[in-house]
Amino acid sequence: MNLDERIKSSEQDPVEAILFGVFPHGDQRSAIEAMAELHELAKTGEFDVAGCIAQHRRHPDPNTYLGRGKLEELAEITKATGARAVICDDSLSPAQGRNIEQAVGVTVLDRSELIIHIFEHHAKTPQAKLQVEIARLQYQVPRLKRMWTHLERQRGGIGVRGGAGEKQIQLDRSELRSKIAGLAKQLKDIEGRKVREVRAREDLFTIALVGYTNAGKSTLMNALTTAEVLAENKLFSTLDTRTRPWRLPGGRTVLLSDTVGFIRKLPHQLVASFHATLEEALNADLLFVLADSSSPNAVEQLDTVEEVLDDLGADHIPRIYVFNKLDSIEDHSPLAALYARGGDAVALSAKTGENLDQLGRVLQDYLARTEQQIQILVPHTAGALHAEIRSSATVLSEFYTEDGCLMEVQVSPSMLGRLLSKGALLPESD
């Protein structure tokens, strides 16, 4: 049973929800920022937020998450507002979710289920739909007892403690696991085809766009290429990795891949099921790590992106930092904290095009530092190679001789090998 079925009513209006979370003592700023982000997630999930509750304590209660007094307050506010759901900023254990639901009497969502719900509504391609369905079923497996309790309460049953209910839960759990295995097999077949597609273009230099959700990756990709990727001011508007050619000044072409956005406390089920989607981008030669420079939480969001990249084993991939949405800020002084990370960085606006050419220059400077500069001879009989060389390497100089065109190029080792296999030659030393 998915979330839409659990909160379904005869009315078509958005469901009102109360947000709640537990935060460390004395960390008021983090609590405000976290609840603001949860508010955006709830809106993206098509909930109307009717109120928020934040409790400051050392650790969440292992049984009820909130303390007894705050839990009673949550129940009272839920009843007073007529809200039909409450949403937690953390992942809840099955027992915590069940106990809170008994106390408030309405549907309880945790952060993981809300994000999975959003992914479910935004998935468009067969691959994304399979990935989200696997994540949803994996989330449900340990929570079947809570769902059965919810159904029995609706139907006026006698509960599920012992007897037939427990046996049915075991059968349902086995059925879910079988379904997950079947879906995983379908997903593996699709991903196998994707791997072959990636290998077919492995000699071209590839850049992956990564960043916090809503940092403007799709807008940047549209500005640099003809991708026409959906770019909305919404969290997780893009779930699928798309790869498009970006033609640099001088004619060289590199490949640019847009990826799903990261977020704080990204559910591990989604990280696991979307790993292959991210893996295509994480096989890139370079990362453009985006941050929303207009966000007061830009530094923290960048830290989250770095943590997810480390978890995925991408800490070795070189990166250029891109501080986007420059058009949305008047005071540029907060950029200093972003630049303090070191390394190559560009502040720009993908929306207006401000400093977009600077990003191209920074990339070309990076390529000049890291690629091989070498002379190759293209014989007259291999003239068809000229177009491929111009699109896949940086041509620094060229002049014609009796034997062919002598070119000084800046090229990756893999691309050089490909050109040599197609007829290009290394000139003999004098």
C-alpha positions in Angstrom: 0.0 0.0 0.0 1.6 3.3 -1.1 1.3 6.7 0.5 -1.4 7.9 -1.9 -3.6 5.0 -0.8 -3.0 5.5 2.9 -4.0 9.2 2.9 -6.7 8.9 0.1 -10.1 10.6 0.9 -13.2 11.5 -1.1 -11.8 15.0 -1.4 -9.3 16.1 -4.0 -7.8 19.0 -2.0 -4.2 18.7 -0.8 -3.7 16.9 2.5 -2.9 19.2 5.5 0.1 18.1 7.5 1.9 19.0 10.7 5.7 18.9 10.6 7.8 17.8 13.6 11.5 17.1 14.4 14.0 16.7 17.2 17.1 18.9 17.3 20.1 19.3 19.6 19.9 21.8 22.5 21.0 25.4 21.6 21.0 24.8 17.9 18.1 27.1 17.0 19.5 28.0 13.5 19.8 24.4 12.4 16.3 23.7 13.6 14.8 26.6 11.6 16.8 25.6 8.5 15.8 22.0 8.7 12.1 22.7 9.2 12.2 25.2 6.3 13.7 22.4 4.1 11.1 19.9 5.3 8.4 22.5 4.5 9.7 22.6 0.9 9.7 18.8 0.7 6.1 18.7 2.0 5.1 21.3 -0.6 6.8 19.3 -3.3 4.9 16.2 -2.1 1.7 18.2 -2.5 0.9 18.6 1.2 -0.4 21.8 2.8 1.6 22.6 6.0 -0.7 23.5 8.8 1.9 23.8 11.6 5.4 22.8 12.9 6.7 21.5 16.1 10.4 21.4 17.0 11.7 19.8 20.2 15.3 20.3 21.5 16.7 17.3 23.3 19.9 15.3 23.3 18.4 12.3 21.5 15.0 11.3 20.1 13.0 9.0 22.3 13.7 5.4 21.1 10.0 4.5 21.4 8.0 7.6 20.5 10.7 9.9 18.9 9.2 13.0 20.7 9.0 13.2 24.5 5.7 12.5 26.1 4.7 16.2 26.5 5.6 17.1 22.9 3.8 14.0 21.6 0.6 15.1 23.4 1.1 18.6 21.9 1.4 17.1 18.4 -1.8 15.2 18.9 -3.6 18.3 20.1 -2.4 20.5 17.2 -3.3 17.7 14.7 -6.8 17.5 16.1 -7.3 21.3 16.3 -6.2 21.9 12.7 -7.9 18.9 11.2 -4.6 17.7 9.7 -4.7 14.2 8.2 -1.0 13.6 8.3 2.1 14.4 10.4 5.6 14.4 8.9 8.9 13.8 10.8 12.2 15.3 9.7 14.0 12.1 10.5 13.7 8.4 9.6 11.5 6.7 12.1 11.9 3.1 13.3 8.8 0.9 12.7 8.0 1.0 16.4 8.3 4.8 16.6 6.1 5.3 13.6 3.5 2.9 15.0 3.5 4.5 18.5 3.2 8.1 17.0 0.3 7.0 14.8 -1.5 5.5 17.8 -1.1 8.8 19.7 -2.1 11.2 16.9 -4.7 9.1 15.1 -3.6 10.1 11.6 -1.1 8.9 9.0 2.5 9.3 10.0 5.3 9.9 7.4 9.0 10.1 8.1 11.5 11.9 5.9 12.4 8.8 4.0 8.9 8.0 3.0 8.2 11.6 2.0 11.2 11.7 -0.3 10.3 8.3 -1.8 6.8 9.6 -2.4 8.2 12.6 -4.2 10.5 10.4 -6.3 7.5 8.2 -7.1 5.6 11.1 -8.6 8.5 12.5 -10.5 9.7 9.2 -12.1 9.1 9.3 -15.8 11.4 6.7 -17.5 11.1 2.9 -17.0 14.5 2.9 -15.2 13.5 5.6 -12.7 10.1 4.0 -12.0 11.7 0.6 -11.2 14.3 2.3 -9.0 11.7 4.1 -7.0 9.4 1.1 -6.7 12.3 -1.0 -5.4 13.1 1.7 -2.8 9.4 1.9 -1.8 9.1 -1.8 -1.3 12.4 -2.0 0.6 11.1 0.7 2.9 7.8 -1.2 3.5 9.3 -4.6 4.3 10.1 -3.9 8.0 6.9 -1.8 8.4 4.3 -4.3 7.4 3.0 -4.7 11.0 2.3 -0.9 11.2 0.5 -1.0 7.9 -1.6 -4.0 8.9 -2.5 -2.2 12.1 -3.6 0.8 10.0 -5.8 -1.4 7.8 -7.4 -3.3 10.8 -8.3 0.0 12.4 -10.0 1.1 9.2 -11.9 -2.2 8.8 -12.8 -2.6 12.5 -10.7 -5.7 12.9 -9.2 -7.2 16.0 -5.6 -6.3 15.3 -2.6 -8.4 14.3 -1.0 -9.5 17.6 -0.4 -13.3 17.1 -2.5 -15.7 15.1 -3.6 -15.2 11.5 -2.4 -11.6 11.3 1.2 -12.5 12.1 1.2 -15.3 9.6 -0.2 -13.0 6.9 2.5 -10.5 7.7 5.2 -13.2 7.1 3.5 -14.1 3.8 3.3 -10.5 2.7 7.0 -9.9 3.7 8.0 -13.0 1.6 5.9 -11.7 -1.3 7.5 -8.3 -1.1 11.0 -9.7 -1.2 10.1 -11.8 -4.2 8.7 -8.8 -6.0 11.8 -6.8 -5.1 14.0 -9.5 -6.6 11.9 -9.6 -9.8 12.1 -5.8 -10.2 15.8 -5.8 -9.5 16.3 -8.3 -12.4 14.3 -6.0 -14.7 16.4 -3.0 -13.5 19.7 -4.9 -14.1 18.7 -5.6 -17.7 18.0 -1.9 -18.3 21.2 -0.8 -16.6 23.2 -3.3 -18.7 22.1 -1.5 -21.8 23.0 1.8 -20.2 26.5 0.5 -19.4 27.0 -0.4 -23.0 25.9 3.1 -24.1 28.4 4.7 -21.7 31.2 2.4 -23.0 30.5 3.4 -26.5 31.4 7.0 -25.7 34.2 6.4 -23.2 36.9 8.1 -25.2 35.2 11.5 -25.0 35.9 13.7 -22.0 32.8 13.5 -19.7 31.6 16.0 -17.0 28.9 15.2 -14.4 26.8 17.9 -12.9 26.2 17.2 -9.2 24.8 19.2 -6.4 22.1 19.8 -3.8 18.6 19.5 -5.2 17.4 22.7 -6.8 20.9 24.1 -7.2 20.2 24.7 -10.9 21.9 21.8 -12.6 19.3 21.4 -15.2 19.2 25.1 -15.9 23.0 25.1 -16.4 22.9 22.1 -18.7 20.2 23.8 -20.8 22.4 26.9 -21.0 25.5 25.0 -22.1 23.8 22.4 -24.4 20.6 21.9 -26.3 19.4 19.4 -23.8 16.0 21.0 -23.0 16.0 19.2 -19.6 13.0 20.1 -17.4 14.2 22.9 -15.1 11.7 23.8 -12.4 12.1 25.7 -9.1 11.2 22.4 -7.3 13.1 19.8 -5.3 14.0 16.7 -7.3 12.5 17.9 -10.6 15.0 15.7 -12.5 15.5 12.0 -11.6 17.1 10.6 -14.7 20.7 11.1 -15.8 20.8 12.8 -19.2 24.0 13.2 -21.3 24.4 15.8 -24.0 27.3 17.2 -26.0 28.8 20.6 -25.0 30.7 22.3 -27.8 33.6 24.4 -26.5 35.1 27.5 -28.2 37.5 26.1 -30.9 35.2 23.2 -31.8 36.1 20.6 -29.2 33.1 18.6 -27.8 32.8 17.2 -24.3 29.9 15.3 -22.8 27.8 16.8 -19.9 25.7 14.6 -17.7 22.9 15.9 -15.4 22.2 13.8 -12.3 19.6 13.5 -9.6 20.0 16.1 -6.8 21.3 15.3 -3.4 19.7 16.3 -0.1 20.4 16.1 3.6 19.4 12.6 5.1 18.8 11.1 1.6 17.1 7.7 2.3 19.5 4.8 2.0 17.0 2.9 0.0 17.1 5.5 -2.7 20.9 5.8 -2.6 21.1 2.0 -3.1 18.5 1.8 -5.9 19.7 4.9 -7.7 23.4 3.9 -7.4 23.6 2.7 -11.1 22.1 6.0 -12.2 24.6 7.9 -10.2 27.4 5.5 -11.2 27.2 6.6 -14.9 27.9 10.2 -13.8 30.5 9.1 -11.3 32.5 7.5 -14.0 33.0 11.0 -15.3 36.5 12.5 -15.8 35.4 15.7 -13.9 32.6 16.9 -11.7 30.9 20.3 -11.8 29.8 20.6 -8.1 27.0 23.1 -8.0 25.8 25.2 -5.0 23.0 27.7 -4.8 24.9 30.8 -3.9 21.7 32.6 -2.9 20.9 30.1 -0.2 21.9 31.0 3.4 22.7 27.3 3.8 25.0 27.0 0.7 28.1 25.9 2.7 26.1 23.2 4.6 24.5 22.0 1.3 27.9 21.8 -0.3 29.1 19.7 2.7 26.2 17.4 2.2 27.1 16.9 -1.5 30.7 16.2 -0.6 29.6 13.6 2.0 27.3 11.8 -0.5 30.1 11.8 -3.1 32.4 10.3 -0.5 29.8 7.6 0.4 29.5 6.7 -3.3 33.3 6.4 -3.7 33.7 9.5 -5.8 36.1 11.4 -3.6 38.9 10.8 -6.1 37.2 12.5 -9.1 38.5 16.1 -9.8 36.0 18.8 -9.5 35.3 22.4 -10.4 32.9 24.3 -8.0 30.1 26.2 -9.6 28.3 28.8 -7.4 25.1 29.3 -9.3 22.2 31.8 -9.0 24.4 34.8 -8.9 21.5 36.9 -10.3 19.6 36.3 -7.0 22.1 37.9 -4.7 23.1 41.6 -4.3 25.8 41.2 -1.6 28.6 38.9 -2.9 30.5 38.8 0.4 29.0 35.4 1.4 30.7 33.9 -1.7 34.0 34.2 0.2 33.0 31.2 2.4 32.3 29.1 -0.7 35.6 30.1 -2.4 37.4 29.2 0.8 37.1 25.6 -0.1 39.9 26.1 -2.6 40.3 24.6 -6.0 38.9 25.9 -9.3 35.6 27.8 -8.8 33.3 30.0 -10.8 30.3 32.1 -9.6 27.7 32.5 -12.3 24.1 32.6 -13.3 22.9 29.8 -15.5 19.6 31.7 -15.8 20.9 34.9 -17.2 24.2 33.7 -18.6 26.4 35.9 -16.4 30.0 34.5 -16.2 29.0 31.4 -18.3 31.9 32.0 -20.6 34.2 32.0 -17.6 33.2 28.5 -16.8 34.3 27.4 -20.3 37.7 29.1 -19.8 38.2 27.5 -16.4 37.5 24.1 -17.9 39.9 24.7 -20.8 42.6 25.8 -18.3 42.0 22.5 -16.4 42.3 20.4 -19.6 45.5 22.2 -20.5 47.0 21.3 -17.1 45.9 17.7 -17.1 45.9 16.4 -20.7 48.8 15.5 -22.9 50.2 17.9 -25.5 51.6 16.0 -28.4 52.2 16.2 -32.1 50.5 13.8 -34.5 50.6 13.4 -38.2 47.4 12.8 -40.1 48.3 11.3 -43.5 46.5 12.5 -46.5 44.9 9.1 -46.8 43.3 9.5 -43.3 41.8 13.0 -43.9 38.5 11.8 -42.5 40.1 12.0 -39.0 40.3 15.8 -39.1 36.7 16.2 -38.0 37.0 13.7 -35.1 40.3 15.3 -33.9 38.6 18.7 -33.8 35.6 17.5 -31.9 37.5 15.3 -29.4 40.8 17.1 -28.8 42.0 20.7 -28.5 44.0 21.6 -31.6 46.8 24.0 -30.7 48.5 24.3 -34.2 48.6 22.6 -37.5 50.4 22.8 -40.8 50.5 20.7 -43.9 53.6 18.8 -45.2 54.2 16.4 -48.0 53.2 13.5 -45.7 50.0 15.0 -44.3 48.8 17.4 -41.7 51.1 17.8 -38.7 49.0 18.8 -35.7 49.8 19.7 -32.2 47.0 18.6 -30.0 45.9 18.5 -26.4 44.3 15.1 -25.9 43.4 12.4 -23.3 45.5 9.2 -23.4 42.4 7.1 -24.3 41.5 9.4 -27.2 45.1 9.5 -28.5 45.1 5.7 -28.6 41.8 5.7 -30.6 43.2 8.2 -33.1 46.4 6.2 -33.6 44.3 3.1 -34.2 42.4 4.9 -36.9 45.5 6.0 -38.9 47.0 9.0 -37.1 50.8 8.7 -36.7 53.4 9.9 -34.2 56.1 11.7 -36.2 59.5 10.3 -36.1 62.1 12.2 -33.9 64.9 13.9 -35.8 
